[in-house]
Structure formats: C-alpha cells, structure tokens
Amino acid sequence: MAGTVLLAAALTGCSDVAADSGTPSSPSTTATTSSTPPPSATPTAPTATPTMTPTTTPTTTPSTTATPPSAKPTPTPTTKPTAGKPTKPPKPPVKPASQALLVERKLDSWGYPVGDVDGDITKRARQALCAYRETAGLPISRGPLTAGDIKSVLSATAKPVPTKSTGIYVNKTCQVLYQVVKNTYRRIVWVSTGGPGYETPNRTGKVWRKWAGPHESSLYDDAYMYDSIYFLKDRPGIALHGSRVNSLIKTYPASHRCVRVMRPQIHEIFAETPIGTKVQVYGEY
C-alpha cells in the first residue's frame, strides 16, 4: 500500500509539473528560428508571427491556475472557532423545592419527627404533621398534607409554644409523645400505644417508678423493656419504655398496654424525668 501511495504521489507530482512547465516558449522559439527563411525574403512578417504566439499563451495559463489556491484557505480557519462555541449544551435549570419538601424541612428544624426530609409525606411524616396541627391549634388528624397546612407551616415565624404544664403527653391519635419542660417542647417523638384488646387507657398519672436499662416483661417471655418509666399503678404497671428493636415502634397502636418509645429518645427522657412528673394519655386512633 505504501508503495502504491508513493507511486500515486509521484505520478501526481509529475503531471502537476508537466502542466505548469508546458509553456511552448522554449521549444517554439527553437523551431521558429530554424525554419526562418533567409534574410533575402521578407524577414519582418515571419518574425512577428512566432513572437506573438508564445507570449499570449503563458501569460493566460499561470494567472488562471494561481487564483483558486489563494482563495481556498481563507474561510477555513475563520469558520472553525466561531462554530465551536455555541455547540456546548446549556446547563439544566435548577428545579425549585416542592412545597411538601419545604414543609418537611421546616418541621424537621423545629423538632417534629418527619423521618427522611425528601418531600415524600409518608406515614411517619404524617405523624409529625398531625403533631404540628395539634400544637398550632389546627384540627387534629393523620390526613395528607393540605393547602391549609402548607400555608400555616410556611408562614409561621416561630415554633409553636405549648400551653400545657411541664410533663409528658401521649397523643394516641397522632401516635406521638410530647416532652414539655418549662413552656417549651423539649422533644416530640414517635410512639406506639396499646393495640386492639390491649389499649393504653386515657388517663393522667405520675411517674412512681423508674427502671434503668433492660429487663424482661413479667407477662411475656423474651419481651424486653428498656429504661422503663412507670406512670400508672394498674396491675401490671403501665410504663413508657424502649423496645429491643425500633421496628417494634409501629406507626399504629401495637403494644400490650404500655407506650413504646424509640431508642435512644427513651434513654434521654428517662434521664430528664424525675419521680412525680405528670404523664397524660389522650386521644383515639
């Protein structure tokens, strides 16, 4: 292949040289001189004829051949840089945050347990939304996010202030617990109250016993309670407590009369709740 290319190039070069140097000036001058008749005839006329012919032919040929090469390279470099710039794809526009996401961000910043802050109003997020409705004086429900909720949350300039005295409050409708300390919501956490047939009674009691760490239930084998805070003296006693795994704290009532609380929240509440603290259970799921 390389030999073929070189041969082709050589042939092309030869044809180009033949075309450029094929001016009849040298050979025609020689031919004309040898065939000129003796000076005795009329030398003036025959001498003028061969002189005019070669002069006209070479002047026209090079001027026509030289013009196209000088015109071709001019537009090539000018077009390339200009055409390259607009080809970059524009950056995609930044989508504004959804209203649901803005609501979750604000509730989360105020301590309402929404779960993942991703704009998806899950059952966990609805528990937090239910708690906000109660604390903001709106109708209490576990329903989906409404236009009224969005307006209330996003227009609020401060976290709601409790109207209840220091104590622990368990709302069975929302399945949440409020820890109120000196007119502030210190914590709002998920809970799971007693399920069907084992309902946690709606009553107000006081902390009368605290049992740190884990201990096994006296009624159910292999059922462990963590950092138990007993507040009703029913037999057996009813307590706030953590469970062996947080997956036992459902979004609905699922315990056996006690109130299950997420760990490590129950550990913190246990440390901050003295004997005699008021505990109130209310609402319906």
N, C-alpha and C positions, 0 to 999 in steps of 0.2 A: 504493500500500500504506500509506504513512504517513497519507494522508487517511482511509483506512478504519479504521486503528487509532485515530486521534484521534476519529473519529465513534463507534466502538465504545466507547471510554473515556468519551466524553461521555454516551452513552446509558446506560452502566452507572452513571455518577455520578448521573444524573437519577433512575434507578429506585431507587438507594440512598437519595437524599434524599426521594423520594416515600414510600418505605417508612417512613423514620424520622419524617417530619413529618406523616404521615397520621393524626394523632390527631384524633378528632372533637370535641375540646373547644371550639375556636373556632367552627366552623360550627354545631354543635349548640346551643351556648348562644344564638347569634343566632336560630336557627329556633325555639327553645323560647320565647324572650322575646316574639317577635312573635305567636305563636299562643296565648299565655296568655289565658284568658278574663278578663272584668272582675272586679274585686275583690268584686263583689257576690255571685258564686257562692261556691264553697268554695275559696279560694286555697291552703290548706295542702296538700291532697293532690296537686294537679297540680304544685306547685313541687317537692315531694320527689322525684317520679318522674324528671324530666330531670336533676336534680342527681346522682343515684346512678349513672346510666348512663355518663356521660363519665368519672367519677372512676375506675371499675373498669377500663376498657379501657386507658388509657395507662399505668397502674401495672404491669400484667402484661406488656405488649409490650416496653418497653425493658429490663426486668430479664432476660428470656429472651435477647434479642439480644446483650447486652453480655457474657454469661458465656463463650461459646466463644472469642472473640478473646483474652481474657486468659489462657486455659489453653493455647493452641496454642504460643506462642513459648517456653514454659518448657523442654520437653525437648530442643529443637533444639540450642542451644549446648552443653548438658551432654553429649550423646552423641558429638559430633564429635571432640573432643580425646581422649576415652577410647578410641574405636575406632581411632584412627590409630596409636597406639604399637605394638601387637602385630603390625602388618602387615609390619614390617621382616624380611626373610629372615635366618635365622641364618647366621653365618659357617661355611663348611665346616670340618670338623675337619682338623687337620694330620696327614698320614699319617706314621707313623714310618718311618725309613730302613730299607730292606731289609737283611738280613744280608750279602748279596753286596756292597751298597754300602759297608757298614761295613768289610768285609774289604778292599775296594779302597782305601778312604781310609787305612786303617792301613798297608797295604803301600806305598802311594804315599808316605806320610810317612816311611817307613823307607828309601826309595830304590829300591824294587823297581819296574821299569818296567811298569805296568799299562795304560798308554795313557789313554784317557778314563775319568775316575772318574765312572761313571754307573750302576753296579750291573749292567752287562752284562758277563758273563765271556766276552770274545772270545778269539780265538786269541792275541792279544798279551797279554791279561790272564793266559791260561793259562801263557804263558812265565814271567811273574813268579811265578805260583802254583807252578809247577814249581821255580823257583829257591828260593822260600821253603821248600818241602818239603825240598829238599836241605840248606839251611842250618840248618833246625830239626831235622834228624835224622829226618824222616819218609820213607816210601817215595817215591822219585823217579818222577814221571810227569807227562805233559801232560794228564791227565784233567780232567774237570769238577770244580767246587767240591763238596766233600763236607762232611757234618756234622762229621767229624773236623778238616778244615781250618778250618772256622768256629770251632770250639771252641779250636783251637790258636792261631789268629791273634788272636781277640778276648780271650782270657785272658792272652796274653803281655804282660808289663810292659816289655819292652825288646827292641830289635832283636837277632837272633842274632849271636853273636860268632864269627868264623872260627877254625877250628882249623888252618888252613894258614899257611905262612910267607909273607912278602912275595913277591908275584909276580902273574902274570896266569894265570887259569884259564878254559879254554873248555870248557863242558859241551855236548856235541853233542845230548844227549837233550833238554835244555831250550832249546837254541839261545840261550844267554846267555853273557856273559863277566863274570867277577868280577875286579875290580882290588883286590887285598889289599895294604894298607900298614899295617905295624905293628899287626897284630891287629885291624884294622877293615876293613869293606867300604867302600872309598872310592867305588866305582862298581859298579853292576850294570846291564849294557846288553844290548840285543838284538844278535845276530849272525846271520850266515848262513854256514855252513861249506860245504865242497865237496859238490856234488850227486852223483848216481849216475854212476859211472865216473870221477869226479874227487874222490873222498873225501879230506878232510883227515885225514892219518894220526894215530892216537892215540900221541903221543909227548911227551917232555919235552925242550925245548930252551932256549936262552938267546938273548937279543937280541944279534945280532952286527952288525947294520947298521940305520941309520935314514935314511929319505929323506923330507925335508920337502917339503910342497906336492904338486902333482900331477906325475905322469909317466906316460907311455904304456907299456902292457904290451909286453914283448918277444915275446909269443906271439900276442896278439890285437890286430888293428887297431882303432883308435878306442876302446880299452878303457883308461880312465884310473884310476890308483890314487892316493889322497891320503894323505899322512902315513904312509907305509909303515914298519912295524916288522918286520924280518925276524928270524925266530927258528929256522928250520930251513934247513940248507945244502943241501937237496935241489936237483937241477938241473931246472927253475929253482928259485930260493929260494921258500920259503913264508913269507908275511907276514900280519900284521894290517894292514888298510888300509881307508880310506873309499872310497866309490864316487862317481861323478859325480852320481847322484841317490839319495836314501834309499830310493826304491821298489825298488831292487835288493837291499836287505836284506830278504829274504823271511822268513816265519815258518817256513820249512823250508830244508834244505840246497840251495843254488842256485849256489854259486860254482865256480871251477875250481881247487880245492885250497887256495886262500887262505881267510882268515877275513875276511869283510866286516863292517865296524863302522859304526854310524850316525855321521854328522857332526852336530854338532861334537864328539861324545864322543871320536872317534879323535884329534882335534886336542889335546884335553886329556890324554888318555892318552899321546900321543906326547911332550908336553912334560914329563910326570912320570915317564917310564920311561927310566932310564939303560941304557947298554950293559951287558950281563951279567945283566939281570933274567931270572928264570926264567919260562918260558911253558909251560904244560902243557895238552894236549888230551886229552880222555877222553869216554867215554860212546858211546851209539849212538842214532841217531834211529829 
